[in-house]
Amino acid sequence: MAAPSKTKTFAAEAELVKELTALFDASDLGEMEIETKDISVRLARLGTAPAMGAAMPAPPPVQAAPAAVPAPPPATSAPAADYDSHPGAVKSPMVGTVYLSPEPNAPVFVTEGQQVKKGQTLFIVEAMKVMNPITAPQDGTVSRILVDNAQPIEFDQPLAIID
């Protein structure tokens, strides 16, 4: 018996991605990841980048909707730019998901106004299923936490300010 052709396999995988996208769109999940021996698919809501291990483009059908969403007011986006150049900004060394505590329902690592020591864990960033601690680069006071728990983050994104 001959192995299935690459065209048939691609068509089956593409159909699977379409079905998963439809299920994801109908759900209230923020993120969904499916992995089999042949394909790995990760879907995330707008504001996060879907990563598909099989390198198949499968944009969600609701992709056109963000154009109708008004842009955030300039007052909201301006402070973020100020934090980029802040000398006490603690920036993410990688793309991933940031967690404020070591596990669900556990106390957060740090709070605004808390004194921290150089090397103290501030956050955990999950990247490729690996938990990476983000530590304080200096002694000081956490004056601002700029991220929420389980928020997708980008490389070099400010996570907190230490003064």
MIMARKOL-294472 format. One line per 5 residues: number of its first residue (from 1); for each residue x, y, z of N, C-alpha, C, O. Coordinates in Angstrom, 3 decimals. Layout:
REM residues N
NUM	X/Y/Z/X/Y/Z/X/Y/Z/X/Y/Z | ...;
END
This chain:
REM residues 163
1	0.842/-1.180/0.000/0.000/0.000/0.000/0.886/1.241/0.000/1.804/1.342/0.814 | 0.630/2.166/-0.882/1.452/3.365/-1.032/1.141/4.372/0.067/0.021/4.442/0.572 | 2.161/5.149/0.424/1.969/6.208/1.421/1.115/7.308/0.808/1.146/7.503/-0.408 | 0.346/8.039/1.634/-0.481/9.114/1.087/0.405/10.183/0.438/1.511/10.461/0.901 | -0.107/10.769/-0.638/0.673/11.795/-1.322/0.748/13.055/-0.477/-0.089/13.286/0.396;
6	1.778/13.876/-0.752/1.947/15.127/-0.007/0.766/16.053/-0.239/0.376/16.792/0.665 | 0.187/16.026/-1.442/-0.960/16.881/-1.747/-2.152/16.500/-0.892/-2.835/17.374/-0.359 | -2.417/15.187/-0.749/-3.540/14.728/0.075/-3.280/15.065/1.540/-4.193/15.485/2.251 | -2.041/14.885/1.995/-1.704/15.191/3.381/-1.883/16.681/3.650/-2.448/17.061/4.675 | -1.406/17.528/2.737/-1.554/18.967/2.898/-3.025/19.347/2.936/-3.433/20.155/3.771;
11	-3.827/18.776/2.046/-5.257/19.084/2.001/-5.933/18.678/3.312/-6.779/19.411/3.824 | -5.568/17.523/3.852/-6.149/17.072/5.123/-5.737/17.993/6.268/-6.552/18.329/7.128 | -4.456/18.404/6.274/-3.979/19.307/7.324/-4.638/20.676/7.195/-4.996/21.291/8.200 | -4.799/21.152/5.966/-5.450/22.444/5.743/-6.901/22.384/6.220/-7.398/23.334/6.824 | -7.573/21.279/5.951/-8.962/21.115/6.395/-9.028/21.091/7.921/-9.933/21.683/8.508;
16	-8.077/20.413/8.567/-8.022/20.369/10.023/-7.846/21.781/10.590/-8.509/22.150/11.559 | -6.957/22.565/9.986/-6.735/23.940/10.452/-8.007/24.763/10.292/-8.350/25.543/11.181 | -8.711/24.604/9.178/-9.976/25.332/8.967/-10.992/24.963/10.049/-11.665/25.839/10.592 | -11.104/23.682/10.360/-12.056/23.226/11.380/-11.664/23.761/12.763/-12.522/24.199/13.530 | -10.370/23.723/13.072/-9.907/24.244/14.365/-10.155/25.741/14.474/-10.536/26.240/15.533;
21	-9.937/26.453/13.380/-10.175/27.897/13.374/-11.648/28.190/13.622/-11.979/29.097/14.384 | -12.529/27.433/12.987/-13.972/27.635/13.193/-14.354/27.358/14.647/-15.118/28.119/15.241 | -13.830/26.279/15.219/-14.100/25.970/16.626/-13.566/27.063/17.540/-14.230/27.460/18.497 | -12.364/27.549/17.243/-11.735/28.595/18.045/-12.558/29.879/17.981/-12.786/30.525/19.004 | -13.005/30.250/16.770/-13.812/31.456/16.608/-15.131/31.363/17.369/-15.632/32.368/17.875;
26	-15.692/30.159/17.450/-16.968/29.973/18.138/-16.806/29.905/19.658/-17.795/29.981/20.388 | -15.581/29.763/20.135/-15.341/29.639/21.577/-14.955/30.988/22.164/-14.773/31.967/21.440 | -14.832/31.025/23.494/-14.348/32.239/24.152/-12.927/32.046/24.663/-12.474/32.780/25.542 | -12.227/31.064/24.118/-10.845/30.811/24.508/-9.945/31.939/24.017/-10.190/32.510/22.954 | -8.923/32.258/24.771/-7.964/33.267/24.359/-6.853/32.658/23.518/-6.223/33.338/22.709;
31	-6.624/31.369/23.721/-5.537/30.696/23.030/-5.862/29.212/22.951/-6.484/28.658/23.857 | -5.440/28.571/21.867/-5.678/27.150/21.706/-4.472/26.556/20.985/-3.972/27.131/20.019 | -4.011/25.405/21.461/-2.870/24.744/20.829/-3.198/23.265/20.667/-3.632/22.602/21.609 | -2.985/22.767/19.470/-3.227/21.364/19.148/-1.952/20.816/18.540/-1.334/21.456/17.688 | -1.556/19.614/18.984/-0.335/19.020/18.449/-0.578/17.530/18.217/-1.057/16.813/19.096;
36	-0.232/17.085/17.003/-0.266/15.661/16.682/1.127/15.283/16.204/2.037/16.111/16.219 | 1.297/14.035/15.781/2.620/13.635/15.299/2.970/14.312/13.974/4.146/14.398/13.619 | 1.960/14.796/13.237/2.193/15.383/11.923/2.108/16.907/11.880/2.692/17.529/10.992 | 1.391/17.518/12.824/1.124/18.952/12.721/1.001/19.561/14.112/0.551/18.908/15.054 | 1.404/20.805/14.222/1.259/21.563/15.456/0.622/22.896/15.088/1.133/23.613/14.228;
41	-0.505/23.236/15.744/-1.229/24.456/15.433/-1.476/25.219/16.726/-1.934/24.643/17.712 | -1.170/26.527/16.723/-1.441/27.389/17.869/-2.249/28.571/17.366/-1.828/29.270/16.445 | -3.409/28.796/17.968/-4.254/29.924/17.610/-4.386/30.827/18.831/-4.512/30.345/19.957 | -4.357/32.135/18.604/-4.501/33.095/19.698/-5.386/34.231/19.217/-5.447/34.513/18.020 | -6.070/34.883/20.144/-6.944/36.003/19.804/-6.136/37.168/19.256/-4.909/37.186/19.356;
46	-6.824/38.134/18.682/-6.176/39.312/18.119/-5.256/39.956/19.135/-5.545/39.968/20.331 | -4.150/40.488/18.655/-3.153/41.058/19.541/-2.037/40.068/19.816/-1.005/40.424/20.385 | -2.247/38.827/19.411/-1.217/37.806/19.521/-1.032/37.216/18.142/-1.956/37.240/17.328 | 0.119/36.700/17.874/0.413/36.157/16.548/0.237/34.651/16.549/0.929/33.953/17.290 | -0.699/34.121/15.714/-0.815/32.678/15.617/0.464/32.090/15.034/1.025/32.619/14.074;
51	0.912/31.001/15.622/2.102/30.323/15.105/1.711/28.919/14.715/1.249/28.147/15.555 | 1.886/28.579/13.470/1.486/27.266/12.990/2.728/26.485/12.626/3.463/26.858/11.712 | 2.960/25.403/13.342/4.148/24.596/13.144/4.238/23.990/11.758/5.340/23.697/11.295 | 3.124/23.793/11.085/3.150/23.182/9.770/3.358/24.223/8.680/3.349/23.875/7.500 | 3.543/25.477/9.036/3.795/26.569/8.106/2.708/26.688/7.049/2.999/26.932/5.878;
56	1.449/26.516/7.463/0.333/26.661/6.547/-0.411/27.938/6.888/-0.841/28.096/8.030 | -0.579/28.851/5.952/-1.328/30.063/6.254/-2.805/29.727/6.411/-3.421/29.172/5.501 | -3.362/30.059/7.549/-4.782/29.823/7.793/-5.325/30.969/8.629/-5.593/30.784/9.816 | -5.493/32.152/8.041/-5.979/33.277/8.820/-7.419/33.047/9.265/-8.225/32.512/8.505 | -7.747/33.450/10.494/-9.113/33.286/10.961/-10.051/34.146/10.122/-9.665/35.226/9.675;
61	-11.276/33.681/9.903/-12.204/34.419/9.070/-12.559/35.788/9.641/-13.006/36.655/8.890 | -12.377/36.014/10.933/-12.741/37.289/11.541/-11.608/38.306/11.455/-11.670/39.346/12.111 | -10.600/38.036/10.679/-9.435/38.897/10.612/-9.780/40.302/10.125/-9.103/41.253/10.514 | -10.786/40.467/9.304/-11.137/41.781/8.797/-11.767/42.666/9.866/-11.765/43.888/9.715 | -12.297/42.100/10.925/-12.985/42.857/11.962/-12.127/43.915/12.643/-12.663/44.976/12.965;
66	-10.823/43.705/12.890/-10.063/44.719/13.613/-10.046/46.085/12.946/-9.848/47.086/13.634 | -10.245/46.170/11.635/-10.239/47.465/10.973/-11.358/48.355/11.506/-11.209/49.577/11.534 | -12.468/47.767/11.925/-13.596/48.531/12.441/-13.388/48.955/13.896/-14.083/49.846/14.385 | -12.446/48.328/14.585/-12.192/48.650/15.980/-11.397/49.945/16.040/-10.352/50.051/15.397 | -11.872/50.944/16.805/-11.124/52.203/16.866/-9.778/52.010/17.551/-9.631/51.168/18.436;
71	-8.811/52.794/17.132/-7.482/52.733/17.733/-7.560/53.264/19.156/-8.385/54.130/19.447 | -6.693/52.747/20.063/-6.721/53.251/21.423/-6.360/54.732/21.438/-5.616/55.201/20.577 | -6.881/55.461/22.407/-6.581/56.892/22.465/-5.080/57.123/22.623/-4.396/56.304/23.236 | -4.561/58.213/22.087/-3.126/58.480/22.158/-2.585/58.502/23.582/-1.422/58.162/23.801 | -3.397/58.891/24.546/-2.927/58.939/25.937/-2.537/57.550/26.419/-1.637/57.425/27.251;
76	-3.195/56.493/25.915/-2.893/55.138/26.330/-1.586/54.654/25.710/-0.790/53.998/26.382 | -1.355/54.971/24.427/-0.169/54.454/23.769/1.071/55.308/24.038/2.184/54.787/23.961 | 0.927/56.565/24.344/2.081/57.426/24.584/2.908/56.972/25.788/4.133/56.928/25.674 | 2.308/56.628/26.949/3.137/56.218/28.077/3.976/54.976/27.766/5.094/54.857/28.266 | 3.467/54.060/26.963/4.232/52.859/26.640/5.533/53.246/25.942/6.581/52.657/26.207;
81	5.468/54.236/25.049/6.670/54.687/24.364/7.646/55.287/25.370/8.856/55.107/25.234 | 7.141/55.995/26.376/7.997/56.571/27.401/8.711/55.473/28.182/9.863/55.652/28.575 | 8.055/54.354/28.412/8.649/53.258/29.167/9.760/52.565/28.386/10.686/52.018/28.985 | 9.678/52.581/27.061/10.716/51.951/26.243/12.097/52.524/26.537/13.084/51.789/26.580 | 12.165/53.829/26.738/13.459/54.476/26.950/13.746/54.757/28.421/14.781/55.340/28.744;
86	12.859/54.357/29.305/13.058/54.603/30.739/14.290/53.829/31.219/14.433/52.649/30.899 | 15.172/54.467/31.974/16.399/53.783/32.418/16.143/52.607/33.368/16.994/51.728/33.503 | 14.997/52.583/34.017/14.690/51.481/34.927/13.772/50.428/34.323/13.248/49.575/35.039 | 13.573/50.483/33.001/12.670/49.529/32.344/13.278/48.127/32.352/14.431/47.931/31.968 | 12.484/47.166/32.795/12.868/45.755/32.721/12.175/45.230/31.474/10.947/45.169/31.427;
91	12.957/44.849/30.456/12.395/44.447/29.166/12.475/42.938/28.978/13.357/42.268/29.515 | 11.531/42.429/28.204/11.504/40.996/27.926/12.630/40.609/26.975/12.817/41.252/25.942 | 13.378/39.569/27.315/14.438/39.120/26.427/13.936/38.184/25.324/14.723/37.692/24.515 | 12.614/37.941/25.299/12.074/36.979/24.334/10.583/37.206/24.104/9.935/37.946/24.843 | 10.060/36.570/23.084/8.632/36.536/22.811/8.055/35.383/23.626/8.674/34.323/23.718;
96	6.892/35.574/24.209/6.277/34.496/24.977/5.054/34.981/25.717/4.409/35.950/25.317 | 4.744/34.297/26.799/3.624/34.645/27.667/4.186/34.921/29.045/4.919/34.102/29.598 | 3.842/36.081/29.605/4.382/36.473/30.908/3.423/36.032/32.017/2.204/36.143/31.887 | 4.000/35.535/33.099/3.224/35.147/34.277/3.755/35.922/35.472/4.965/36.056/35.655 | 2.832/36.429/36.282/3.199/37.242/37.436/3.440/36.419/38.690/3.957/36.936/39.679;
101	3.070/35.140/38.662/3.265/34.267/39.818/3.811/32.925/39.345/3.712/32.600/38.161 | 4.388/32.140/40.259/5.014/30.887/39.858/4.023/29.815/39.411/4.391/28.896/38.680 | 2.786/29.929/39.842/1.746/28.973/39.433/0.387/29.610/39.683/0.293/30.580/40.434 | -0.676/29.076/39.061/-2.006/29.647/39.280/-2.355/29.666/40.777/-2.015/28.747/41.522 | -3.025/30.708/41.182/-3.497/30.900/42.568/-2.368/31.114/43.576/-2.626/31.143/44.780;
106	-1.139/31.263/43.122/-0.024/31.561/44.024/0.146/33.082/44.076/-0.257/33.779/43.145 | 0.735/33.597/45.145/0.983/35.045/45.206/1.927/35.485/44.082/2.772/34.715/43.627 | 1.766/36.733/43.648/2.625/37.263/42.591/4.045/37.416/43.117/4.268/37.520/44.323 | 5.011/37.429/42.181/6.409/37.584/42.556/6.660/38.945/43.195/7.318/39.041/44.231 | 6.126/40.008/42.564/6.326/41.367/43.071/5.067/42.199/42.866/4.216/41.874/42.037;
111	4.967/43.276/43.636/3.864/44.221/43.491/4.442/45.621/43.335/5.592/45.868/43.697 | 3.657/46.520/42.807/4.096/47.904/42.678/4.392/48.453/44.068/3.639/48.212/45.011 | 5.483/49.185/44.189/5.895/49.755/45.462/6.816/48.848/46.271/7.354/49.272/47.293 | 7.000/47.629/45.835/7.827/46.662/46.572/9.313/46.881/46.274/9.692/47.157/45.135 | 10.145/46.756/47.307/11.600/46.810/47.151/12.067/45.463/46.588/11.593/44.409/47.012;
116	12.990/45.506/45.639/13.548/44.276/45.072/15.065/44.352/45.077/15.644/45.438/45.078 | 15.694/43.203/45.081/17.157/43.088/45.028/17.560/42.595/43.641/16.800/41.881/42.986 | 18.738/42.970/43.204/19.265/42.502/41.925/19.242/40.975/41.916/19.705/40.337/42.862 | 18.696/40.386/40.834/18.620/38.936/40.705/17.320/38.330/41.210/17.068/37.145/40.989 | 16.493/39.117/41.882/15.208/38.614/42.395/14.255/38.382/41.234/14.185/39.204/40.320;
121	13.522/37.277/41.255/12.580/36.965/40.184/11.399/37.928/40.226/10.769/38.121/41.265 | 11.112/38.533/39.057/9.987/39.454/38.917/8.819/38.794/38.185/7.658/38.998/38.536 | 9.142/38.001/37.165/8.150/37.362/36.307/8.714/36.042/35.800/9.890/35.730/35.983 | 7.835/35.278/35.157/8.252/34.111/34.385/7.706/34.323/32.981/6.545/34.695/32.810 | 8.543/34.087/31.979/8.082/34.141/30.592/8.144/32.730/30.029/9.197/32.094/30.005;
126	6.995/32.261/29.579/6.934/30.951/28.936/7.180/31.144/27.449/6.471/31.896/26.781 | 8.187/30.462/26.945/8.509/30.512/25.521/8.833/29.088/25.083/9.742/28.456/25.623 | 8.102/28.601/24.125/8.294/27.249/23.604/8.235/26.212/24.728/9.043/25.284/24.781 | 7.271/26.390/25.612/6.992/25.472/26.725/8.115/25.426/27.758/8.193/24.487/28.550 | 8.982/26.435/27.751/10.045/26.543/28.749/9.762/27.779/29.592/9.482/28.852/29.058;
131	9.835/27.625/30.912/9.608/28.734/31.830/10.938/29.433/32.102/11.878/28.819/32.606 | 11.010/30.722/31.765/12.231/31.511/31.890/12.035/32.613/32.926/11.181/33.479/32.735 | 12.797/32.607/34.015/12.635/33.664/35.012/13.190/34.989/34.485/14.237/35.029/33.838 | 12.473/36.057/34.774/12.937/37.409/34.463/13.279/38.036/35.812/12.417/38.182/36.679 | 14.534/38.402/35.975/15.011/38.881/37.268/15.293/40.380/37.235/15.464/40.982/36.176;
136	15.334/40.954/38.429/15.627/42.378/38.569/17.084/42.637/38.181/17.986/41.979/38.700 | 17.320/43.584/37.279/18.691/43.884/36.874/19.435/44.751/37.896/20.650/44.924/37.805 | 18.694/45.291/38.864/19.279/46.199/39.855/18.415/46.206/41.115/17.260/45.783/41.086 | 18.978/46.686/42.208/18.199/46.920/43.414/17.311/48.131/43.157/17.669/49.013/42.377 | 16.151/48.175/43.814/15.289/49.342/43.679/13.870/49.046/44.096/13.590/48.045/44.756;
141	12.978/49.932/43.699/11.558/49.815/44.001/10.797/49.628/42.697/11.025/50.360/41.734 | 9.901/48.658/42.660/9.061/48.441/41.485/8.023/49.562/41.480/7.084/49.554/42.275 | 8.201/50.521/40.578/7.277/51.649/40.546/6.095/51.388/39.619/5.044/52.015/39.754 | 6.267/50.472/38.688/5.184/50.214/37.742/5.308/48.812/37.169/6.394/48.411/36.750 | 4.207/48.057/37.145/4.139/46.770/36.441/3.303/47.029/35.200/2.159/47.472/35.302;
146	3.861/46.759/34.040/3.262/47.148/32.766/2.535/46.024/32.045/2.023/46.233/30.945 | 2.479/44.839/32.637/1.849/43.691/31.975/0.837/43.046/32.909/0.860/43.252/34.122 | -0.040/42.268/32.319/-1.022/41.490/33.070/-0.619/40.027/33.053/0.143/39.597/32.188 | -1.125/39.268/33.999/-0.834/37.839/34.061/-1.330/37.140/32.797/-2.427/37.416/32.312 | -0.523/36.248/32.282/-0.824/35.419/31.104/-0.957/36.241/29.825/-1.609/35.808/28.875;
151	-0.352/37.408/29.798/-0.384/38.275/28.628/0.703/37.875/27.639/1.842/37.649/28.047 | 0.382/37.779/26.347/1.424/37.554/25.344/2.309/38.798/25.275/1.812/39.924/25.316 | 3.607/38.591/25.170/4.544/39.712/25.114/5.508/39.544/23.955/5.680/38.449/23.420 | 6.127/40.641/23.581/7.073/40.678/22.469/8.491/40.858/22.991/8.690/41.251/24.141 | 9.463/40.573/22.156/10.860/40.810/22.474/11.066/42.291/22.751/10.545/43.134/22.022;
156	11.817/42.618/23.792/12.201/43.973/24.165/11.026/44.818/24.672/11.148/46.038/24.782 | 9.902/44.189/24.978/8.744/44.905/25.520/8.989/45.215/26.990/9.381/44.320/27.739 | 8.771/46.460/27.430/8.920/46.776/28.846/7.881/46.021/29.676/6.691/46.029/29.359 | 8.349/45.371/30.743/7.470/44.595/31.618/7.215/45.331/32.938/6.121/45.259/33.497 | 8.223/46.026/33.418/8.122/46.745/34.686/9.143/47.868/34.704/10.064/47.912/33.888;
161	8.958/48.776/35.657/9.899/49.867/35.880/10.434/49.741/37.293/9.665/49.641/38.250 | 11.754/49.746/37.424/12.394/49.714/38.745/13.151/51.028/38.910/14.037/51.354/38.119 | 12.786/51.774/39.948/13.477/53.036/40.243/14.396/52.863/41.426/15.067/53.813/41.830;
END
